[in-house]
Amino acid sequence: MKKYDYLIVGAGIFGSVFAYEAKKRGKKVLVIDKRNHIGGNMYTKNDEGIDVHVYGAHIFHTSNEVVWNYINQFTKFNNYINSPIANYKNTIYNLPFNMNTFNKLWGVVTPQEAMEKIRLQQLENYKENPKNLEEQAINLVGPEIYEKLIKGYTEKQWGMSCKDLPAFIIKRLPVRFTYDNNYFNDTYQGIPVEGYTKIFEKLLEGIDVWLECDYLKDRAYYDSLATKVLYTGPLDAFYEFRYGVLEYRSLRFEHERLDIENYQGNAVVNYTEREVPYTRIIEHKHFNFAKTKHTVITREYPDTYEAGKEMYYPINDDKNNEIYKQYKELAKEETTYLFGGRLAEYKYYDMHAVILSALSLVKNEFSDES
């Protein structure tokens, strides 16, 4: 007899939602994770009143009422609206590109004036069948926005010249002809008032959780504990890299505690010039409107992925997608293993989409019991 019905590898949002739903249906569940904490990349750590997003900014947003109602079972959200700004050589621009941005760039006031300015720049520089990201971006918004707000940031993010990046990476760029700095258009948006970690504590309440456990290093033992396994780690590693290694970009974070009340006046400031090595600075207290005498900032540096670093952004080019497709075909044949989440699906996921995906798996897995 197995001790558990389900072993869940990974205490991030996908695994934790599935664990909660399985327990609710009377299943005995064990959750393990390589890290020394639950919550995956959504993990927050409280620093005397400031919830620090340890693995980068996580802003919850969705237009799906089912997902919103679901997550609100576990926490209350504040009314934070994401309104990032861009710093290009000490000049500040609003993001996403909107009338405030265009007024700062060109002094235009009306949407018609802004549209005409962009149209003329596009016409003067348009390239049929753009060969790279640079040509594609200039086709979409013209050279001035590209040079100041896209080029440097993108080259830092990917670690290479925009002229060497494929055009498909930027299929479109959000351009708004309104004076609206709200980055997301979703119906619901906010930050958990107690931080994200509290959500995971509630999701995993009453469930056995083992931390600092490396599933792939002792797979036979962990498999012996449960009838079925939900694996949320990298799919290529699960299959011992049979078809090759799936590529990622990584990130490196520098956290700093400062004895001042307000460092930059905004939660998110992007640095879009190539010469500044980090892509953005996060000031965490602005996420939860903390009234503290100190502040905590995080500089975010894009990084080349190598073994031992965190996997953040899948490189979904043709080569990697083809490799992933082969692993996915193997996964489809499994009967005792389930797979899900951004690493197992080699997909960049927003939080609300991960929850929806986990609930979909729950529905499929327990359809006979409903």
N, C-alpha and C positions, 0 to 999 in steps of 0.2 A: 504493500500500500504506500502510495506517495503521501508525503506529509501535507503538501499544498496542492490545490487545484491549479493555481497559476503562479509561475515565477515571472516577475516583470523586471526586465533588465533596463534600468534607467528611471530615475526619480524626477524627470522633467514633467512638463505639462501633459504630454501624450500618455506616458506611463501612469502618472498619478490619477488622471481622469479615468482611465481604464480600471485601475486598481479600486478606486472608489465605487465605480459602477458594479464591478465584480463582487466586491464585498456586500454591496446593497442587495445583491441577488443570492446571498448566502454562501458565496465561494470563499475558500480559505486562500489567502494571497500573501506572497512574500515579494517585497520590492528590494532590489539591490542597486547600488550605484558605486562607480569608481571614486567619485568625489567624497569629501568629508561632510557634505551637506545635501539636503534635498533641494528641489526647485530648479535644477538644471541651470540654464543661462538666465532664467528669470529670478534667480536668487537675489534677495536684498538683505543687507546687514545694517542694523540701526546704529548710528553714531550719535548718541546723545540728542535724539530728536530728529535726525536726518536719516531717511531711508536711502542708503547708498545702493545703486544698481551696479553690482560688482562686475557684471559682464556686459556693461553697456546699457544705454537707455532703452527701456521697455515701456512703451506707451500703449495702453490697451484701447483699441478702437474697433468698432464693428457696426454694420447696419443690420446685422442678423439678430432679431429680437430673441430668438430661441437661445442663441449663445449668450447674449447679454443677461437674460434672466437666469441662465444656468450659472454663470460665474458669480452673479450677485447673491447666490445662495451662501457663498463662502466669505464674502467681504462687502464692505461699502466702498464706493468709489467717490473721489472728490471730482470737482468740475474742471480739472486741468485741461487746457486746450493747447495742443502742440503748435507753437508759432516760432520755429527756428529762424535764426538770422545767419547771414553769411558775412564774414569779415575778409575783404580782399584788400590787402595793403592798407589796413586801418580805415577803410571806408565800409560802412555797414549797409547791407542790402537785405530786403525781406525775401523769405522763401515760403512757399514755392513762388515762382516768378509770377508777380501780379502787378497791379497798377502802382502800388507803392515802389516796387522795384523799378518799373519803367520810368516813373517820375524822377527817381534818384539818378537813373542812368542818363536820361535824355531831356528831362524837364517837361515831358508831355503830361497832359492833365486828363484828357478824355480817352476812352477805349479806342475811338476811331484814330486818334493821333498815334497811339501805341501800335495798333494793328498796321498802320501805314508804314511806320518806322521799321517794324519787323519785316514787313513784306518787301520793302525796298532793299534791305540787307540780304534777304533770302534771294531775291532776283539777281543781285550783283554777284552772288557767290555760289549759286546753285550748281550742284554736280549731279548729272544723270547717273543713276546706278552707283551710289556712293560706295567706295572701296573700303572705307574704314570708319571708325567711330567719329573721328574728327569731321569728316565730310558729312556724315549723317547728322551730327549735332548742328552743324552750320546750316544745313538744309532746313532744319526744323526751327531754329531760333535766330540765325544770323551769327556773324563772327564776334560781335561785342559781348553778348551774353555768354557765348561759348568761352571766350578768352578769360573773362573775369570770374565766372561762376561755375563752369563745368570742367574745363581742361585740367587745371592743377589738381582739383579734388579727385577727379576720375583717375588721373595718372598715379596719384598716391594710393588710391583704393586698389588698383590692379597691379601696381608695381611695374608699369610699362607705359610707353608713349601711346597717346590716343591714335596716332597714325598706324600703330601696330595692333590695335584692338579691332575686333570685327564690328561692323556696322550694326549687327542685330542686337548688340547689348543695349543700345538706346533706340528702341522702336518708336518711342514717343517721349516727349517732355511735357510735363504739366505746365500749361500757360493759362493764367486766369486774367481776364480783363475786368476784374473787380478789385476794390480796395479791401481785400480779405486775406489776412495772414494765417488763417487756420489751415494747417498743413493737410489735414485729413478731411474728407467730405462726409465721413460716416455719421450716422445718426447718434451713436453713443461713443463717448470718449472720456477717459479719465485715468487716474492712478489710484490703486488701492490705498485707503487711508492708513492702514497698518502695514503697508509694504506687501510685496508679493509672497514672501516666505510664509506669512500667516495663512494664505490660501492653501499652500501645500500641507501645512500642519493639519488643516481641517480635512483636506482630501484624504490624507493618509492616517487619520485618527483611527486607532484600533487595528491597524495593519502592521504586520511585522516589517521593519525596515532595517536592512543591514547596509552600512556605509563602508567605503574604502574596500569594496569587493570588486575584483576584476574578473568579470564573467568569462572572458575569452582565455584567461590564463588557467582556469580550472573548470572548463565547461562541463566535463563529464560529471563532476561532483554536483554542480548547481542544477544540471538537468535532472539528476537523480532525485531532487527534492520535490519536483512538481510534475503534474500530468501534462500540462501545456506551458509553453514559454512565449511571452511577448518580448520581442527584442527591439529596442529603439536605438541601438548603436549603428555604426557604419556598416553597410551591407557588404562591402568588399572585404572587410576584416572578418565578418561572420563566415564567409566562404574562403577564407585564407588567401585572398587576392588571386583567385584562380584565373580570372580574366584580366587582371591588371589592377592598378591602384587608381581610385577615383580622386581627382584633384580638388583642392580647396584653397581659398585664401583664409588667412588667420588674422587675428587682431591681438594687439598688446595694449594693456591699460596701465597708466600711471596714476594712482590715486594720491591726492594730497589734501591734508587737513590744514586749513588756514584760520588764523585767529582774527578774521575780519567777518563782518556780517554779510557782505555781498561782494562777490568777486567780479561778475560780468553782467549781472542784471537780467539774465535770461537762462533758461534751463539748457538750451542747446545753441551753441555758436559754431558754425562750420568755418573752417579756414581753407579758402579755395585757391590760394596761391601755392605753387609747387614748392617754393623755398621753405615754407613752414612744414616741418616733418609730420605733424599730426593732422588728422582730418577734422577733428572737432574737439571742443572742450564741453563737458557736461558739468553743470553745477546743480547738484542733486536736490538741494533744499527748495528750489523753485518748483520741483515736481509735487512736493507735499506742503508747500507754503509754510515751511518751518520758521518759527520765530526764535532763532538761536543766535548767540553771539559769535558763533564760528560758522564756517562753511566747509564743504568738501567738494573738490573738483576732480575730474578725471580727464586726462588727455588720452585720446584714442589714436593709436598708431596702426595702420594696416601692416600686415606682416606676411612674409612668405610662409606657407605651411610646410612643416616637416614633422616627423614623428615626435610625439611628446607635447606638441602645441595643440591648442583648441581648434577644432574645425568650425569655421563660421559660415563662409560663403562658398557653396558649391560652384565650380566652374562649369556651367552647363553648356559647353560648346559641343559640337557634333561628336568629337572623339570620346569625351566623357559620357555623353548621353548614350552612345552606342554601347560602351562598357556597362553602364548601369542597366541598360535594357537586358543584357545577358544575365546579370545577377537577379534581376526581377523575375525572369523566366524560371530560374531555379527556385526562387522564393514561392512562386505560385504552386509548385509541386509539393511543398511541405504540408504535413498534416498535423504535426504536434507543435509547430512554430508559427507564431503570428509576428507580423512586422508593422511598424508604424513610426511616424515622427520624421523630423527634418533630415536626420542622418540616415535612417533606414530607407527613406524615400528619395534621398539625394535631391532635396528641394528646399529652397528658401521659403519659410513659412511665417506668416504673421500669426500672432498668438491665437486670435479668434479662429483662424483656419485650422490650426492644430487641434483645438478643442472640437470643432465640427468633425474633423477626420477621426478623432478618437471615439466620438459618440457614434459615428457611422460604423466603426469596427465593432463597438459594443452591440449595436443593433443586429449586425450580421452574426456575431458570435452567439448571442443569446436569443436569437429569433424563435427558436423552438420552445423557449420558456415563457414567452409573452402571451 
